[in-house]
């Protein structure tokens, strides 16, 4: 079984960085415009075989088998972020595009959705949600939201998946959304984007941050500006990063610098990673200290991580 590479042709992709049992690799950050391309030739044999097995289980609608295979895949990859963003998302995209019929695509999507819901059901949720996940339609978008939920669960950020509907009559109006909350809005196409406009305007009036994810983001790079959303991302890993920072007081630039500082990077290395000057790094970090009312670097990192504003 083979998997087609991800379009579009005008986007450069970073290769997946995975872990074999006897090796240690660092999973790279994925920007809002990038996602690791899944190529079975680049994976170790166990990971490639497990990916192929999982795709086959989902395509045949065998939820029981998929539930057994999924933990194997999660155990073979460096971390959950890599599993979601560099394996599962490309796998879902490829499988749905390669489906030979509407029925086959629906079977795959329904089984994948049930698998991710089964995984999510194993986590206890008692805290009030800080992030709402909502899709305006599509087969892929509900799956992307479930991957976002999986990553938020791993970070300890409580979220709630809202039933998917199409149109402007969103069930989000029923929830007590307010400033400090965030909505991850999955939009499959331009028509859905038009339908979502009133919803985004309503959320903006309530000072609720909106991060857009889905096929429409890739097809329309300026969608976030047109909708008035806070941020957009095609990669679910990048979407989660956005969901963290939009809930807090930091700007995206400050958040990126502070996250690297939390990883132990020096100012020189942060400058290299972000492609900016050392003085710009210092300015971003100093600004983050002021926003967080932190005494120093370590204090700022502690505040941001305790509130889940960075990962």
WOVEN-V395642 format. One record per pair of residues at least 6 apart in sequence whose ideal C-beta (glycine too) atoms are under 7 Angstrom apart, sorted by the first residue. I is the first residue (numbers start at 1). GAP is how many residues later the second one is. D is the distance in whole Angstrom. If there is no record, write none. Layout:
# WOVEN-V395642
I GAP D
I GAP D
This chain:
# WOVEN-V395642
1 51 5
1 54 7
1 55 6
2 38 7
3 35 6
3 37 6
3 88 7
3 91 5
4 90 5
4 93 7
4 94 6
5 32 6
5 34 6
6 7 7
6 29 7
6 31 5
6 84 5
6 87 6
8 210 7
11 22 7
13 21 6
13 22 6
13 23 7
13 24 4
14 14 6
14 16 7
14 20 6
14 22 6
15 21 7
15 22 7
15 27 6
16 20 4
16 22 7
16 26 6
16 27 7
16 70 4
17 8 5
17 10 5
17 11 6
18 7 7
18 25 6
18 26 7
18 29 6
18 59 5
18 60 6
18 64 6
19 6 5
19 58 6
19 59 4
20 24 5
25 53 6
27 51 5
27 52 6
27 54 6
27 55 5
30 6 7
30 55 6
30 205 5
30 207 5
30 208 5
31 207 6
32 200 7
32 201 4
32 203 7
32 206 4
32 210 7
33 201 7
34 201 6
35 50 6
35 54 6
35 55 7
35 199 6
35 200 4
36 49 7
36 50 4
37 53 7
38 49 6
38 52 4
38 53 6
38 56 7
40 8 4
40 11 7
46 30 6
47 29 5
47 30 7
50 19 6
50 22 5
50 23 5
50 26 6
51 22 7
51 36 6
51 40 6
53 16 5
54 12 6
54 15 5
54 16 6
54 19 6
55 36 6
55 40 6
57 8 4
57 9 4
57 12 6
58 8 6
58 37 7
58 50 5
58 53 5
58 54 5
58 57 7
59 36 6
59 49 5
61 46 5
61 50 5
63 48 6
63 51 5
63 52 6
66 45 6
66 49 5
67 48 6
67 51 6
70 45 6
70 49 7
73 10 6
73 14 7
74 6 7
74 9 5
77 6 5
77 10 6
80 70 7
80 71 6
80 74 5
81 70 6
81 156 5
84 63 4
84 66 6
84 67 6
84 152 6
84 153 7
85 150 5
85 151 5
85 152 3
88 59 6
89 55 7
89 58 6
89 147 5
92 20 6
92 48 6
92 51 5
93 47 6
95 13 5
96 9 5
96 12 6
96 13 6
96 43 6
96 44 6
99 6 4
99 9 6
105 34 6
109 30 4
109 34 7
112 31 5
113 29 6
113 30 6
113 33 7
116 27 7
116 30 4
116 34 7
117 29 7
119 31 7
120 26 7
120 29 6
120 30 7
120 33 7
123 30 5
125 33 6
127 31 4
128 30 6
129 29 5
129 30 5
129 31 4
130 27 6
130 28 6
130 51 6
130 52 7
130 117 6
131 21 6
131 26 6
131 28 4
131 51 5
131 53 6
131 112 6
132 28 5
132 30 6
132 40 6
132 43 7
132 45 7
132 49 7
132 51 5
133 12 4
133 15 6
133 16 6
133 26 6
133 27 7
133 28 5
133 29 7
133 51 5
134 28 4
134 36 7
134 38 6
134 49 6
134 51 6
135 6 4
135 7 5
135 10 6
135 29 4
135 51 4
136 30 6
136 50 7
136 51 5
136 56 4
136 59 6
136 60 5
137 27 7
137 29 4
137 51 5
137 55 5
138 50 3
138 76 7
138 77 7
140 48 7
140 75 6
141 45 4
141 46 7
141 47 5
141 73 5
142 22 5
144 42 6
144 69 6
144 70 6
144 92 6
145 16 6
145 39 6
145 41 5
147 89 4
148 36 6
148 88 5
148 91 6
148 92 6
149 10 5
149 12 6
151 85 7
151 86 7
151 89 5
152 7 5
152 88 6
152 91 7
155 153 6
155 156 6
156 152 6
157 151 5
162 9 6
162 10 6
163 8 6
165 6 7
166 26 7
166 29 7
167 28 5
168 27 5
168 30 5
168 31 6
170 29 5
172 11 7
172 27 7
177 26 7
177 29 6
177 31 5
178 28 6
178 30 7
179 28 4
179 29 7
180 67 6
181 27 5
182 26 7
182 27 4
182 29 7
182 61 5
182 64 5
182 65 5
183 20 6
183 25 6
183 27 5
184 27 5
184 29 6
184 55 6
184 59 6
185 11 6
185 25 6
185 27 5
186 27 5
186 28 4
187 6 5
187 9 6
187 25 6
187 27 5
187 29 4
188 26 6
188 27 5
188 28 6
189 26 6
189 27 6
190 26 6
190 30 7
192 24 7
193 23 5
193 30 6
193 34 7
196 31 7
197 30 6
200 10 5
200 27 5
200 28 6
200 29 6
201 27 7
203 7 5
204 24 6
209 21 4
209 37 4
209 38 6
210 19 4
210 20 5
211 18 7
211 19 6
211 20 5
211 21 7
211 22 7
211 28 6
211 31 5
211 32 6
211 35 6
212 11 6
212 12 6
212 15 6
212 17 5
212 20 4
213 20 5
213 21 7
213 23 7
213 26 4
216 7 6
217 6 6
217 15 5
217 16 7
217 17 5
218 16 5
223 9 6
224 7 6
224 8 4
230 16 5
231 11 4
231 15 6
233 6 4
233 9 6
241 70 7
244 64 6
244 65 6
244 66 6
244 67 6
245 7 6
245 10 4
245 64 6
247 62 7
248 59 6
248 61 3
249 42 5
249 43 7
250 8 7
250 38 6
250 41 6
250 59 6
253 31 5
254 30 5
254 33 6
254 34 4
254 37 7
255 54 7
255 55 6
256 18 6
257 13 6
257 17 7
257 24 6
257 27 4
257 28 6
257 31 7
258 27 7
258 30 5
258 42 6
258 43 6
258 46 6
258 52 6
259 51 4
259 52 7
260 10 5
260 13 6
261 9 7
261 24 6
261 36 6
261 40 6
262 39 4
262 43 6
262 48 6
265 8 7
267 11 5
267 14 5
267 15 6
268 10 6
270 11 5
271 6 6
271 7 5
271 10 5
285 12 7
288 12 6
289 11 5
292 8 5
292 11 5
292 12 6
294 6 4
294 9 6
304 6 5
